[in-house]
Amino acid sequence: MTGIAEFKRALKEEFSKKSAALRGESESFISDRIFVARRETERKVHDIRAGHKKRFDLLLEREKRRTLLKVREEALGKISSILEKTTERVGLQIEAIRGDREAYSGILSRLVLEALEALEAEAVILVLPGEGGLVPEDERIRAVEESESVTSWGGCLATDAPTRTLYIDNTIKTRWDLYQKELLRGLSERYRHVLEEFERFSREFRLS
């Protein structure tokens, strides 16, 4: 082999080695840069998603509270409306019953006897003006007084005769108010499932 041929062969081998090394370094550099760029891109995407999720969760929580408050207000408003209308109807019925002296006399008698049993003492019975004559005779009653302090729905108040410090309120309005509390509990239970269903929905509705 001539000197020129040997020189060309040596150059070719050296070029091949350098090319291979350069190619390896280039591939390694590109691979590293791609990896870094991918990590950076993934981090930015994650930050964007996290930021969006945080903003979404804040908006969702705010909307949940607003909607839940609205649902509760509507439910309470509905309950209040039902009770108001019911009380109005009951008031009209009581007024009609009190207009029937015979029917009302029986009701008032039972209310007076209940009050006497609860008081367990000689009593003064207070009723609305014009209703004193409807109070039944009973040895525990020392006096009957007609008073405007009794609510307009009728019924009676019983107080102990010696000191007039103990009072039993057995007016029809007070009895209705007690019953109304039971009615309110029933209506609240009826609407409770609406609030529970919304709470369940709001817990499940989250970004995955």
Summary of the structure (lengths in Angstrom):
residues: 208
radius of gyration: 44.4
end to end distance: 73.1
largest distance: 150.9
contacts: 528
relative contact order: 0.09
helix: 73%
strand: 11%
